[in-house]
Amino acid sequence: MSIIYFMKQNNSIFRAWLFTAEQLELVKDTVAKYESLSRRRVAKIVCERLNWRDFNGSLKVIAALEALRTMEEKGFLTLPPAKRSGGYHEIKLLTAQEVDFKEPEEKLTGSIETMAKLRFELAEAGDKERLWRYLIQRHHYLGYRRLVGRHLKYFVYSGDSLVSLLGFSDGIYHFRLRDRWLGWDEKTRQARRHFIINNSRFLILPWVKIENLGSKILSQATKVAPRDWEARYGYRPRYIETFVEACRFRGTVYKAANWLCLGQSRGKGRRGFRYFFHGKIRDYYIYPLWRP
């Protein structure tokens, strides 16, 4: 579990960033000076003044927002009121009519040897992204949830037939089995965790009945996703991870695609940077994309 806040002599740590007393005063002055701006805009100005940047040079605005909220909770400062029009809203369920999609009446069958070559297509913004969202919402047991931060969404076709959907997003912040296996301490994790991406959604459409299709898709995805991730975000991931709900699945497709199972979770989840117990035990899988 990451430390969001603690005091050390005259310094303070928020969101794994050490603020000196002078820096904290600068933050408080900035928030007070720009109280008429949105919280996000204030966070951006704070990042600029402290030169708080990600590994690729981009401003860490989301991290700064988390830090500012924690500072407010601890009584260090008062943020501008949250705008009702901002933030996330309840996700509206889409209908088949809205995305102009009709499910096939017949099942798609055959063998992995005779099926057409697989083709991966990114679900970009607009109609394609809405269709991806609808199919995940309707057919994935977890439903649709926003992929926050860096992410890729895929349709997978066999010839002209849509057979599967995939989603990849930033790796999880911290997981004891993974970090131990990688030999990461806190400092190393902070520097390298962006090299891990998470296979956050994997769906074979229910009318597709082709044995061993899942493992073939995953095997090809380990080549396609890192390439596209590098093209979009400027660096190549080194690992892909995922969680498989143990009471529902045995992880057969991941094992067949040579993913490594490191063990099980403890039934905890995160909202923001706060952990809570949900009781769902998940198997953790990781796929190395490189050799040190």
C-alpha positions as CSV (number, residue, x, y, z in Angstrom):
1,M,0.0,0.0,0.0
2,S,1.4,3.4,-1.0
3,I,1.9,6.1,1.6
4,I,-0.2,9.1,0.6
5,Y,0.8,11.4,3.4
6,F,3.2,11.6,6.3
7,M,5.4,14.2,8.1
8,K,9.2,14.0,8.3
9,Q,10.8,16.8,10.3
10,N,9.7,20.0,8.5
11,N,8.9,18.1,5.2
12,S,5.7,16.5,4.1
13,I,5.0,13.7,1.6
14,F,1.8,13.7,-0.4
15,R,1.3,11.2,-3.3
16,A,4.8,9.9,-2.9
17,W,6.2,13.4,-3.5
18,L,8.4,15.0,-0.8
19,F,7.4,18.7,-0.2
20,T,9.7,20.9,1.7
21,A,8.3,23.5,3.9
22,E,9.0,26.1,1.2
23,Q,7.4,24.1,-1.5
24,L,4.3,23.5,0.6
25,E,4.0,27.3,1.2
26,L,4.4,27.8,-2.6
27,V,1.5,25.3,-3.2
28,K,-0.7,27.1,-0.6
29,D,0.0,30.5,-2.1
30,T,-0.7,29.2,-5.6
31,V,-4.1,27.7,-4.5
32,A,-5.0,30.9,-2.8
33,K,-3.9,33.1,-5.7
34,Y,-5.9,31.1,-8.3
35,E,-9.0,30.3,-6.3
36,S,-11.2,31.4,-9.2
37,L,-9.8,28.7,-11.5
38,S,-10.8,25.0,-11.7
39,R,-9.1,22.5,-9.5
40,R,-7.5,20.9,-12.5
41,R,-6.1,24.2,-13.7
42,V,-4.7,24.9,-10.3
43,A,-3.1,21.5,-10.2
44,K,-1.5,22.1,-13.6
45,I,0.0,25.4,-12.3
46,V,1.3,23.7,-9.2
47,C,3.0,21.1,-11.5
48,E,4.6,23.8,-13.6
49,R,5.9,25.7,-10.6
50,L,7.4,22.6,-9.0
51,N,8.4,21.0,-12.3
52,W,6.4,17.9,-11.2
53,R,6.6,15.7,-14.3
54,D,6.2,12.1,-15.4
55,F,9.1,10.0,-16.8
56,N,8.3,11.3,-20.4
57,G,8.2,15.0,-19.3
58,S,4.4,15.4,-19.1
59,L,3.0,17.3,-16.2
60,K,1.6,14.9,-13.4
61,V,-1.7,16.7,-13.2
62,I,-3.7,13.8,-11.9
63,A,-1.2,13.0,-9.2
64,A,-1.1,16.7,-8.2
65,L,-4.9,16.7,-7.9
66,E,-4.7,13.7,-5.5
67,A,-2.0,15.5,-3.5
68,L,-4.0,18.7,-3.3
69,R,-7.2,16.8,-2.2
70,T,-5.1,15.1,0.6
71,M,-3.6,18.4,1.6
72,E,-7.1,19.8,2.0
73,E,-8.2,16.8,4.0
74,K,-5.3,17.4,6.4
75,G,-6.2,21.1,6.7
76,F,-3.1,22.5,4.9
77,L,-5.2,24.5,2.4
78,T,-8.7,25.0,0.9
79,L,-9.3,24.2,-2.7
80,P,-11.7,25.9,-5.1
81,P,-15.2,24.4,-4.9
82,A,-15.6,21.4,-7.1
83,K,-17.6,22.2,-10.2
84,R,-20.8,20.2,-10.6
85,S,-20.3,20.0,-14.3
86,G,-16.8,18.4,-13.9
87,G,-15.6,15.0,-12.9
88,Y,-17.1,11.6,-13.8
89,H,-20.8,11.1,-14.3
90,E,-22.9,8.0,-14.2
91,I,-22.2,5.8,-17.2
92,K,-25.2,5.7,-19.5
93,L,-26.0,2.3,-20.8
94,L,-26.0,2.1,-24.6
95,T,-28.5,0.1,-26.7
96,A,-27.9,-2.0,-29.8
97,Q,-29.9,0.6,-31.8
98,E,-27.7,3.4,-30.7
99,V,-24.5,1.7,-31.9
100,D,-26.3,0.1,-34.9
101,F,-25.2,-3.5,-34.0
102,K,-27.1,-6.7,-34.6
103,E,-25.8,-9.9,-33.1
104,P,-25.4,-12.8,-35.5
105,E,-28.2,-15.4,-35.4
106,E,-25.8,-18.3,-36.0
107,K,-22.7,-19.3,-34.0
108,L,-19.3,-18.9,-35.5
109,T,-17.7,-22.3,-35.3
110,G,-14.7,-24.0,-36.8
111,S,-11.1,-24.8,-35.8
112,I,-8.1,-22.7,-35.0
113,E,-6.3,-24.2,-38.0
114,T,-8.9,-23.3,-40.6
115,M,-10.1,-19.9,-39.3
116,A,-9.1,-16.8,-41.1
117,K,-6.0,-14.8,-40.0
118,L,-6.6,-12.6,-36.9
119,R,-6.6,-8.9,-37.3
120,F,-6.4,-6.3,-34.5
121,E,-8.1,-3.0,-34.9
122,L,-7.9,-0.1,-32.4
123,A,-11.3,1.2,-31.2
124,E,-10.7,4.9,-31.6
125,A,-13.0,7.7,-30.4
126,G,-16.4,8.0,-32.0
127,D,-18.7,5.2,-33.3
128,K,-16.0,2.5,-32.9
129,E,-15.3,3.3,-29.3
130,R,-19.1,3.4,-28.6
131,L,-19.5,-0.1,-30.1
132,W,-16.6,-1.4,-28.0
133,R,-18.2,0.1,-24.9
134,Y,-21.6,-1.4,-25.8
135,L,-20.3,-5.0,-26.3
136,I,-18.2,-4.9,-23.2
137,Q,-21.2,-3.5,-21.3
138,R,-23.4,-6.2,-22.5
139,H,-21.3,-9.3,-22.6
140,H,-18.3,-8.9,-20.2
141,Y,-19.1,-10.1,-16.6
142,L,-17.5,-7.0,-15.1
143,G,-19.4,-4.7,-17.5
144,Y,-18.0,-1.5,-18.9
145,R,-15.9,0.8,-16.7
146,R,-13.8,3.8,-17.9
147,L,-10.2,3.0,-18.6
148,V,-8.5,5.9,-16.7
149,G,-5.1,7.1,-17.9
150,R,-3.2,5.5,-20.7
151,H,-5.1,2.8,-22.5
152,L,-5.8,0.9,-25.8
153,K,-9.0,-0.7,-26.9
154,Y,-9.1,-3.4,-29.6
155,F,-11.5,-5.2,-31.8
156,V,-10.2,-8.6,-33.0
157,Y,-11.4,-10.0,-36.3
158,S,-11.1,-13.3,-38.0
159,G,-11.4,-12.3,-41.6
160,D,-14.5,-10.1,-41.6
161,S,-16.0,-11.6,-38.4
162,L,-15.7,-9.8,-35.1
163,V,-14.6,-12.4,-32.5
164,S,-13.1,-10.6,-29.5
165,L,-12.5,-7.4,-27.7
166,L,-9.5,-6.4,-25.6
167,G,-8.6,-3.5,-23.3
168,F,-5.2,-2.5,-22.0
169,S,-4.5,0.2,-19.4
170,D,-1.8,1.4,-17.0
171,G,-0.6,-1.4,-14.7
172,I,-1.8,-1.4,-11.1
173,Y,0.0,0.9,-8.7
174,H,1.2,-1.8,-6.3
175,F,0.9,-5.6,-5.9
176,R,3.0,-7.5,-3.4
177,L,3.5,-10.7,-5.4
178,R,4.5,-8.8,-8.6
179,D,6.8,-6.3,-6.8
180,R,8.5,-9.2,-4.9
181,W,8.9,-11.2,-8.1
182,L,10.4,-8.3,-10.0
183,G,12.6,-7.4,-7.0
184,W,11.2,-3.9,-6.8
185,D,11.4,-1.7,-3.7
186,E,9.4,1.5,-3.4
187,K,11.9,3.7,-5.2
188,T,12.3,1.2,-8.1
189,R,8.5,0.8,-8.5
190,Q,8.0,4.6,-8.7
191,A,10.6,4.8,-11.5
192,R,9.5,1.7,-13.5
193,R,5.9,0.9,-12.9
194,H,4.9,2.6,-16.2
195,F,6.6,-0.3,-18.0
196,I,3.7,-2.5,-16.9
197,I,0.4,-2.5,-18.7
198,N,-2.8,-4.3,-17.6
199,N,-5.0,-6.5,-19.7
200,S,-8.1,-5.0,-18.1
201,R,-10.6,-6.5,-20.4
202,F,-10.7,-9.6,-22.5
203,L,-13.9,-10.8,-24.1
204,I,-14.6,-13.5,-26.7
205,L,-18.1,-12.8,-28.0
206,P,-20.6,-15.4,-26.8
207,W,-21.6,-16.6,-30.4
208,V,-17.9,-17.4,-31.2
209,K,-17.2,-21.1,-30.5
210,I,-13.7,-21.9,-31.7
211,E,-11.5,-24.0,-29.4
212,N,-8.1,-22.5,-28.4
213,L,-9.0,-19.1,-29.9
214,G,-8.5,-17.3,-26.6
215,S,-4.9,-18.4,-26.2
216,K,-4.1,-17.5,-29.8
217,I,-5.5,-14.0,-29.4
218,L,-3.5,-13.4,-26.2
219,S,-0.3,-14.7,-27.8
220,Q,-0.7,-12.2,-30.7
221,A,-1.8,-9.4,-28.4
222,T,1.5,-9.6,-26.6
223,K,3.1,-8.5,-29.9
224,V,0.5,-6.0,-31.1
225,A,-0.3,-4.1,-27.9
226,P,3.3,-3.2,-27.0
227,R,3.9,-1.9,-30.5
228,D,0.8,0.3,-30.5
229,W,1.4,1.4,-27.0
230,E,4.9,2.7,-28.0
231,A,3.4,4.4,-31.1
232,R,0.8,6.2,-29.0
233,Y,2.7,6.9,-25.7
234,G,6.4,7.0,-26.7
235,Y,7.7,4.0,-24.8
236,R,7.5,0.2,-25.0
237,P,6.0,-1.8,-22.1
238,R,8.1,-4.6,-20.6
239,Y,5.4,-6.6,-18.9
240,I,1.6,-7.2,-19.3
241,E,-0.4,-8.2,-16.2
242,T,-4.0,-9.3,-15.5
243,F,-6.2,-10.6,-12.7
244,V,-8.5,-13.6,-13.2
245,E,-11.4,-14.1,-10.7
246,A,-10.6,-17.5,-9.2
247,C,-14.2,-18.5,-8.4
248,R,-15.3,-17.9,-12.1
249,F,-12.3,-18.9,-14.2
250,R,-9.3,-21.2,-14.1
251,G,-7.1,-19.0,-16.3
252,T,-6.7,-21.7,-18.9
253,V,-6.2,-19.3,-21.8
254,Y,-3.5,-17.3,-20.0
255,K,-1.7,-20.5,-19.0
256,A,-1.9,-21.8,-22.6
257,A,-0.5,-18.5,-23.9
258,N,2.5,-18.9,-21.5
259,W,1.5,-16.2,-18.9
260,L,3.0,-16.8,-15.4
261,C,0.6,-17.2,-12.4
262,L,2.4,-15.6,-9.4
263,G,-0.4,-16.4,-6.9
264,Q,-3.6,-14.9,-5.6
265,S,-4.8,-11.6,-4.3
266,R,-6.1,-11.0,-0.8
267,G,-9.5,-9.8,-1.8
268,K,-8.7,-6.1,-1.6
269,G,-9.3,-3.3,-4.1
270,R,-8.6,0.4,-4.5
271,R,-10.6,3.5,-5.0
272,G,-8.2,6.2,-5.8
273,F,-5.4,5.6,-3.2
274,R,-7.7,4.0,-0.6
275,Y,-7.8,0.2,-0.2
276,F,-11.0,-1.7,0.8
277,F,-11.9,-5.4,1.2
278,H,-14.3,-6.8,-1.4
279,G,-13.7,-10.5,-0.7
280,K,-13.1,-11.5,-4.4
281,I,-10.0,-13.6,-4.7
282,R,-8.2,-13.2,-8.0
283,D,-5.3,-15.1,-9.6
284,Y,-2.5,-12.8,-10.8
285,Y,-0.8,-13.4,-14.2
286,I,2.1,-11.6,-15.7
287,Y,3.8,-11.9,-19.2
288,P,7.4,-10.7,-19.6
289,L,7.9,-8.9,-22.9
290,W,11.6,-8.6,-22.6
291,R,14.6,-10.3,-21.0
292,P,16.9,-8.2,-18.8
